[in-house]
Amino acid sequence: MNSRRAFVKSAGLLSAGVLLSPTLLAAPKQYIGLQLYTVRDAMQQDPAGTLAKVAQLGYNSVEGATYTGSQKFYGMEPAAFAKVLQQNGLIMPSSHYVLGEAENNGQPTQGTILHGWDRAVDDAAQVGIKYMVCAYLIESERGDLDHYKLLADRLNKAGERCKKAGIQLCYHNHDFEFAPQNGKLPYDTLLTMTDKNLVKMELDLYWATKAGQDPVAMFQKHPGRFPLWHVKDMDKTPERNFTEVGKGSIDFKRIFAQAKVAGLQYFFVEQDKTPGSPFDSIQKSIAHIKRTLV
């Protein structure tokens, strides 16, 4: 996770799925999406070309991984970025952001939940984003259960602002939220201390599974709370590293069977590290998804 920590710390962070929306004279459209963190280096070098390549591989939605304090998406103003998405037949229903509690060189990071959130929400609305996601907490932003209760209050407040713009706030997990503190899980604190209508969850299936959690049991305990998923597989080595969807140990068929209970709207393929070109990995993942899951 060192690369993600460095990425999150250096810039405000801006993983897709299945949305069944009724259309006239056509079957419901299936969205298979990609979390753009997977192709982050390519997005930094050539965002327009990278989005075109992602679309050519069969993805029709993406989740943003970068929204900076300069109020831009991958160096583009909201309207310009929305146009590039449209030109490639893509939607971006969800995007990642950071909390912003930690300062950057002694200055607050703009475009985060705690600093410049109004502008971030307005920009998200211009791009057509439906879900704004708190993506990651750096170590100094975690703390004890009381600090997670403070985070819950902050998320509720941010969620209220999102709601005014017709956007849903979500929280994306890693594994540290499932490390017990005084017999309780920080993740459970976030679930119970946030308003279920203002704050929902983007469940990262890899990190939850690696932490010993059963996604299906989570859906059953909190139905409708998980509209977004990260579809990320875990290899069968002792290290349980990232791998392409279908090559690992996670039973996605069992999990997808509970999509309605979870409240799933979109899912996003994500692979933090790939053995070679990330485009080779995401091509293998979407081939498996099309063959077995959708």
MIZATI-156054 format. One record per residue (C-alpha): residue number from 1; x, y, z. Coordinates in Angstrom, 3 decimals, decimal comma, padded with zeros to 6 digits, always signed. Example, Ala and Ser with C-alpha at 12.3 -4.5 7.8 and 13.67 -1.06 7.14 Angstrom:
<kolmars>
+-------+----------+----------+----------+
: lovex :     east :    north :       up :
+-------+----------+----------+----------+
:     1 : +012,300 : -004,500 : +007,800 :
:     2 : +013,670 : -001,060 : +007,140 :
+-------+----------+----------+----------+
</kolmars>
This chain:
<kolmars>
+-------+----------+----------+----------+
: lovex :     east :    north :       up :
+-------+----------+----------+----------+
:     1 : +000,000 : +000,000 : +000,000 :
:     2 : +003,013 : +002,323 : +000,024 :
:     3 : +002,299 : +003,508 : -003,507 :
:     4 : -001,327 : +004,305 : -002,661 :
:     5 : -000,344 : +006,085 : +000,551 :
:     6 : +002,127 : +008,241 : -001,354 :
:     7 : -000,417 : +008,890 : -004,087 :
:     8 : -003,138 : +009,840 : -001,638 :
:     9 : -000,877 : +012,038 : +000,408 :
:    10 : +000,477 : +013,953 : -002,576 :
:    11 : -002,895 : +014,697 : -004,155 :
:    12 : -006,536 : +014,579 : -003,258 :
:    13 : -007,917 : +011,309 : -004,542 :
:    14 : -010,809 : +011,505 : -006,633 :
:    15 : -013,406 : +001,191 : -008,621 :
:    16 : -017,767 : -000,051 : -011,731 :
:    17 : -020,137 : -002,120 : -012,269 :
:    18 : -023,559 : -003,164 : -012,817 :
:    19 : -026,340 : -000,645 : -012,988 :
:    20 : -029,678 : -001,890 : -014,181 :
:    21 : -031,602 : +001,087 : -015,507 :
:    22 : -034,785 : +000,687 : -017,526 :
:    23 : -034,572 : +001,843 : -021,110 :
:    24 : -037,194 : +001,990 : -023,813 :
:    25 : -037,222 : -000,826 : -026,362 :
:    26 : -033,969 : -002,254 : -025,007 :
:    27 : -032,706 : -004,614 : -022,368 :
:    28 : -031,302 : -003,058 : -019,194 :
:    29 : -027,740 : -001,867 : -019,744 :
:    30 : -024,925 : -003,515 : -017,861 :
:    31 : -022,067 : -001,318 : -016,751 :
:    32 : -018,663 : -002,868 : -016,185 :
:    33 : -016,291 : -000,297 : -014,825 :
:    34 : -012,703 : +000,315 : -013,893 :
:    35 : -011,185 : +002,182 : -010,980 :
:    36 : -008,685 : +004,439 : -012,733 :
:    37 : -006,096 : +003,996 : -009,971 :
:    38 : -005,302 : +000,715 : -011,744 :
:    39 : -004,000 : +002,682 : -014,753 :
:    40 : -002,802 : +005,692 : -012,755 :
:    41 : +000,557 : +006,105 : -014,490 :
:    42 : -001,049 : +006,102 : -017,924 :
:    43 : -003,710 : +008,555 : -016,744 :
:    44 : -001,009 : +010,929 : -015,570 :
:    45 : +000,768 : +010,802 : -018,920 :
:    46 : -002,166 : +010,714 : -021,355 :
:    47 : -005,611 : +010,793 : -019,734 :
:    48 : -007,596 : +011,093 : -022,966 :
:    49 : -005,685 : +008,300 : -024,694 :
:    50 : -005,930 : +006,096 : -021,623 :
:    51 : -009,696 : +006,528 : -021,356 :
:    52 : -009,999 : +005,619 : -025,039 :
:    53 : -007,968 : +002,454 : -024,465 :
:    54 : -010,054 : +001,505 : -021,417 :
:    55 : -013,218 : +001,871 : -023,502 :
:    56 : -011,714 : -000,215 : -026,328 :
:    57 : -011,165 : -003,060 : -023,855 :
:    58 : -014,908 : -003,109 : -023,134 :
:    59 : -015,283 : -001,013 : -020,017 :
:    60 : -018,137 : +001,462 : -020,222 :
:    61 : -017,787 : +003,221 : -016,886 :
:    62 : -014,912 : +004,373 : -014,716 :
:    63 : -014,319 : +005,579 : -011,200 :
:    64 : -012,048 : +008,570 : -010,719 :
:    65 : -008,956 : +008,352 : -008,563 :
:    66 : -007,720 : +011,930 : -008,717 :
:    67 : -009,397 : +015,237 : -008,012 :
:    68 : -006,824 : +017,842 : -007,066 :
:    69 : -006,911 : +020,993 : -005,023 :
:    70 : -006,812 : +022,971 : -008,257 :
:    71 : -010,355 : +021,690 : -008,879 :
:    72 : -009,407 : +019,628 : -011,908 :
:    73 : -009,905 : +016,050 : -013,066 :
:    74 : -006,650 : +014,679 : -014,440 :
:    75 : -005,613 : +018,201 : -015,409 :
:    76 : -008,952 : +019,016 : -017,038 :
:    77 : -011,759 : +021,294 : -015,969 :
:    78 : -015,004 : +019,437 : -015,188 :
:    79 : -016,733 : +020,282 : -018,474 :
:    80 : -013,711 : +019,288 : -020,559 :
:    81 : -013,291 : +016,027 : -018,681 :
:    82 : -016,993 : +015,224 : -019,049 :
:    83 : -016,645 : +015,751 : -022,806 :
:    84 : -013,729 : +013,294 : -023,040 :
:    85 : -015,776 : +010,709 : -021,175 :
:    86 : -018,712 : +011,211 : -023,514 :
:    87 : -016,525 : +010,967 : -026,612 :
:    88 : -015,419 : +007,514 : -025,464 :
:    89 : -018,876 : +006,274 : -024,494 :
:    90 : -017,941 : +006,294 : -020,815 :
:    91 : -019,681 : +007,480 : -017,688 :
:    92 : -018,004 : +008,252 : -014,375 :
:    93 : -020,701 : +007,636 : -011,757 :
:    94 : -018,262 : +007,598 : -008,855 :
:    95 : -015,030 : +009,271 : -007,831 :
:    96 : -012,569 : +009,103 : -004,950 :
:    97 : -011,615 : +011,883 : -002,538 :
:    98 : -009,575 : +012,128 : +000,640 :
:    99 : -010,463 : +013,375 : +004,097 :
:   100 : -007,913 : +016,176 : +004,192 :
:   101 : -007,258 : +016,133 : +007,936 :
:   102 : -003,520 : +015,824 : +007,367 :
:   103 : -001,836 : +018,933 : +006,016 :
:   104 : +000,486 : +019,058 : +003,036 :
:   105 : +003,611 : +021,103 : +003,759 :
:   106 : +001,770 : +022,860 : +006,554 :
:   107 : -001,187 : +023,776 : +004,357 :
:   108 : -004,639 : +022,169 : +004,130 :
:   109 : -005,246 : +020,160 : +000,966 :
:   110 : -008,078 : +021,659 : -001,028 :
:   111 : -010,717 : +019,594 : -002,798 :
:   112 : -011,016 : +017,300 : +000,199 :
:   113 : -013,860 : +016,482 : +002,568 :
:   114 : -012,595 : +018,970 : +005,137 :
:   115 : -011,299 : +021,698 : +002,827 :
:   116 : -012,982 : +023,009 : -000,293 :
:   117 : -015,754 : +020,414 : -000,230 :
:   118 : -018,400 : +022,781 : -001,620 :
:   119 : -016,363 : +023,312 : -004,766 :
:   120 : -015,591 : +019,601 : -005,035 :
:   121 : -019,294 : +018,744 : -004,896 :
:   122 : -020,163 : +021,352 : -007,503 :
:   123 : -017,438 : +020,068 : -009,834 :
:   124 : -018,580 : +016,473 : -009,323 :
:   125 : -022,105 : +017,433 : -010,319 :
:   126 : -020,779 : +018,946 : -013,570 :
:   127 : -019,136 : +015,633 : -014,500 :
:   128 : -022,280 : +013,658 : -013,679 :
:   129 : -020,842 : +011,932 : -010,632 :
:   130 : -023,481 : +010,223 : -008,493 :
:   131 : -021,227 : +008,956 : -005,703 :
:   132 : -018,399 : +010,801 : -003,961 :
:   133 : -016,253 : +008,383 : -001,995 :
:   134 : -013,938 : +008,904 : +000,974 :
:   135 : -011,175 : +006,724 : -000,426 :
:   136 : -008,509 : +006,245 : +002,224 :
:   137 : -007,307 : +007,397 : +005,614 :
:   138 : -003,588 : +007,903 : +006,016 :
:   139 : -002,266 : +006,585 : +009,324 :
:   140 : -002,505 : +009,902 : +011,168 :
:   141 : -006,193 : +010,153 : +010,248 :
:   142 : -007,204 : +006,866 : +011,896 :
:   143 : -006,665 : +006,809 : +015,639 :
:   144 : -008,920 : +005,296 : +018,286 :
:   145 : -012,652 : +004,644 : +018,253 :
:   146 : -013,380 : +008,183 : +019,415 :
:   147 : -011,535 : +009,485 : +016,385 :
:   148 : -013,639 : +007,235 : +014,151 :
:   149 : -016,741 : +008,693 : +015,821 :
:   150 : -015,444 : +012,148 : +014,891 :
:   151 : -014,929 : +010,874 : +011,353 :
:   152 : -018,526 : +009,632 : +011,319 :
:   153 : -019,733 : +013,129 : +012,252 :
:   154 : -017,617 : +014,638 : +009,507 :
:   155 : -018,944 : +012,147 : +006,969 :
:   156 : -022,532 : +012,910 : +007,958 :
:   157 : -021,896 : +016,606 : +007,429 :
:   158 : -020,210 : +016,005 : +004,066 :
:   159 : -023,047 : +013,670 : +003,108 :
:   160 : -025,595 : +016,409 : +003,779 :
:   161 : -023,783 : +018,690 : +001,348 :
:   162 : -023,677 : +015,920 : -001,250 :
:   163 : -027,391 : +015,249 : -000,834 :
:   164 : -028,209 : +018,858 : -001,705 :
:   165 : -026,517 : +018,275 : -005,073 :
:   166 : -028,234 : +014,932 : -005,654 :
:   167 : -025,051 : +013,005 : -004,881 :
:   168 : -024,510 : +010,119 : -002,440 :
:   169 : -021,469 : +010,051 : -000,155 :
:   170 : -019,772 : +006,698 : +000,420 :
:   171 : -016,830 : +005,350 : +002,434 :
:   172 : -014,291 : +002,960 : +000,909 :
:   173 : -012,551 : +000,477 : +003,205 :
:   174 : -009,157 : -001,106 : +003,363 :
:   175 : -008,204 : -003,670 : +006,027 :
:   176 : -007,241 : -001,414 : +008,948 :
:   177 : -010,907 : -000,581 : +009,679 :
:   178 : -011,358 : -004,235 : +010,683 :
:   179 : -008,573 : -004,298 : +013,299 :
:   180 : -010,381 : -004,627 : +016,671 :
:   181 : -010,109 : -001,847 : +019,229 :
:   182 : -011,426 : -002,692 : +022,692 :
:   183 : -013,389 : -005,532 : +021,168 :
:   184 : -015,013 : -003,330 : +018,511 :
:   185 : -014,282 : -002,748 : +014,840 :
:   186 : -013,783 : +000,812 : +013,575 :
:   187 : -015,759 : -000,180 : +010,478 :
:   188 : -018,763 : -001,060 : +012,634 :
:   189 : -018,416 : +002,322 : +014,350 :
:   190 : -018,608 : +004,028 : +010,965 :
:   191 : -021,613 : +001,940 : +009,937 :
:   192 : -023,568 : +002,620 : +013,114 :
:   193 : -022,539 : +006,241 : +013,769 :
:   194 : -023,234 : +007,523 : +010,262 :
:   195 : -026,705 : +008,197 : +008,922 :
:   196 : -027,521 : +005,297 : +006,566 :
:   197 : -029,151 : +007,709 : +004,141 :
:   198 : -026,283 : +010,199 : +004,111 :
:   199 : -023,345 : +007,786 : +004,129 :
:   200 : -023,220 : +004,463 : +002,317 :
:   201 : -020,332 : +002,098 : +001,692 :
:   202 : -018,138 : +001,163 : -001,209 :
:   203 : -017,058 : -002,308 : -000,169 :
:   204 : -013,613 : -003,341 : -001,340 :
:   205 : -014,122 : -007,097 : -001,587 :
:   206 : -010,397 : -007,824 : -001,495 :
:   207 : -009,580 : -005,860 : +001,630 :
:   208 : -012,687 : -007,023 : +003,507 :
:   209 : -011,919 : -010,650 : +002,665 :
:   210 : -008,253 : -010,286 : +003,578 :
:   211 : -009,333 : -008,886 : +006,948 :
:   212 : -011,393 : -012,024 : +007,601 :
:   213 : -014,806 : -010,531 : +006,843 :
:   214 : -017,556 : -012,215 : +004,839 :
:   215 : -019,080 : -009,713 : +002,383 :
:   216 : -022,317 : -011,703 : +002,172 :
:   217 : -022,762 : -011,594 : +005,954 :
:   218 : -022,113 : -007,850 : +005,854 :
:   219 : -024,809 : -007,366 : +003,206 :
:   220 : -027,299 : -009,364 : +005,244 :
:   221 : -026,553 : -007,411 : +008,403 :
:   222 : -026,757 : -004,019 : +006,672 :
:   223 : -028,972 : -004,509 : +003,589 :
:   224 : -028,946 : -001,761 : +001,030 :
:   225 : -025,886 : -000,077 : +002,499 :
:   226 : -023,377 : -001,164 : -000,164 :
:   227 : -024,229 : +000,423 : -003,558 :
:   228 : -020,615 : +000,312 : -004,768 :
:   229 : -018,094 : -002,535 : -004,819 :
:   230 : -014,452 : -002,889 : -005,729 :
:   231 : -014,061 : -006,174 : -007,566 :
:   232 : -010,489 : -007,133 : -006,820 :
:   233 : -009,183 : -010,694 : -006,510 :
:   234 : -006,703 : -012,239 : -004,072 :
:   235 : -004,098 : -014,702 : -005,266 :
:   236 : -003,623 : -018,108 : -003,679 :
:   237 : -000,118 : -017,531 : -002,351 :
:   238 : +000,592 : -017,149 : +001,383 :
:   239 : +001,018 : -013,408 : +000,787 :
:   240 : -002,526 : -013,146 : -000,676 :
:   241 : -001,533 : -010,453 : -003,151 :
:   242 : -003,648 : -008,712 : -005,790 :
:   243 : -004,435 : -010,635 : -008,958 :
:   244 : -006,728 : -010,519 : -011,960 :
:   245 : -010,410 : -011,214 : -011,356 :
:   246 : -010,999 : -014,952 : -011,704 :
:   247 : -007,418 : -016,014 : -010,999 :
:   248 : -007,669 : -015,812 : -007,246 :
:   249 : -009,530 : -017,230 : -004,278 :
:   250 : -012,537 : -014,885 : -003,875 :
:   251 : -015,887 : -016,497 : -004,717 :
:   252 : -017,391 : -013,673 : -006,763 :
:   253 : -020,351 : -015,751 : -007,928 :
:   254 : -021,477 : -016,188 : -004,324 :
:   255 : -021,052 : -012,477 : -003,664 :
:   256 : -022,773 : -011,307 : -006,854 :
:   257 : -025,743 : -013,531 : -006,017 :
:   258 : -026,390 : -011,133 : -003,127 :
:   259 : -026,169 : -007,932 : -005,197 :
:   260 : -029,800 : -007,026 : -004,594 :
:   261 : -029,468 : -007,454 : -000,831 :
:   262 : -026,349 : -005,289 : -000,847 :
:   263 : -028,098 : -002,592 : -002,858 :
:   264 : -025,448 : -002,767 : -005,592 :
:   265 : -025,593 : -000,081 : -008,247 :
:   266 : -022,076 : -000,094 : -009,723 :
:   267 : -018,966 : -002,205 : -009,328 :
:   268 : -015,413 : -001,346 : -010,302 :
:   269 : -012,521 : -003,595 : -011,236 :
:   270 : -009,369 : -002,576 : -009,427 :
:   271 : -005,894 : -004,088 : -009,218 :
:   272 : -003,468 : -001,989 : -007,194 :
:   273 : -000,409 : -003,773 : -008,574 :
:   274 : -000,076 : -005,799 : -011,760 :
:   275 : +002,689 : -008,203 : -012,841 :
:   276 : +003,060 : -006,454 : -016,195 :
:   277 : +001,048 : -003,926 : -018,126 :
:   278 : -002,096 : -002,974 : -016,217 :
:   279 : -003,959 : -003,058 : -019,538 :
:   280 : -003,162 : -006,775 : -019,887 :
:   281 : -004,502 : -007,392 : -016,387 :
:   282 : -007,711 : -005,408 : -016,806 :
:   283 : -008,366 : -007,174 : -020,124 :
:   284 : -008,146 : -010,564 : -018,353 :
:   285 : -010,431 : -009,324 : -015,579 :
:   286 : -013,174 : -008,041 : -017,865 :
:   287 : -013,054 : -011,225 : -019,962 :
:   288 : -013,711 : -013,291 : -016,825 :
:   289 : -016,459 : -010,948 : -015,643 :
:   290 : -018,263 : -011,102 : -018,970 :
:   291 : -017,891 : -014,881 : -019,100 :
:   292 : -019,042 : -015,690 : -015,582 :
:   293 : -020,605 : -012,768 : -013,678 :
:   294 : -022,738 : -010,547 : -015,932 :
+-------+----------+----------+----------+
</kolmars>
